[in-house]
Amino acid sequence: MKAAQTYDEKGNTGILLPRYGEDVFGIGKAVKEMQNGERVARRGWNKKNMHLFLVPGSVGVDSDGAEINYLAHVDMRTADGCIVPWVCSQSDLLAIDWSVFHQNLPAWSTEGQLT
């Protein structure tokens, strides 16, 4: 799907219209791309280097020595370079302006360390 965000004269968000050469998609494909090792972002995030990536599940140990089973989850690289857990908003869920994030920036490796 190809789309672009439009705005009215007051700056209000409008409908999504085709934009030449831009490959964008919905949240379902965004999840599939992350499962395939890609990073994804909303179209408006890219200039800020914000993107999402899948963190695989792992097993750790808490301070008492008890085993902790960390499940796979999605993290976000924020505009200031921090990594935080991500929770999908209603607007993210319904958006069709997701794309694969191509910039070469650090993300969590499968060993849980920055790469």
Number of C-alpha atoms within 10 A of each C-alpha: 12 15 20 18 15 12 11 9 6 6 8 8 11 11 10 15 11 13 13 9 8 14 15 22 18 17 19 12 16 24 18 11 17 17 14 10 12 17 23 25 22 22 21 13 15 16 8 12 18 23 25 25 25 23 22 16 14 13 9 11 10 8 6 6 8 9 11 11 11 12 10 11 13 16 18 21 22 16 14 9 13 9 18 12 12 14 11 10 9 8 8 14 11 12 16 23 23 23 23 20 20 13 10 7 13 12 20 16 12 13 11 12 9 10 10
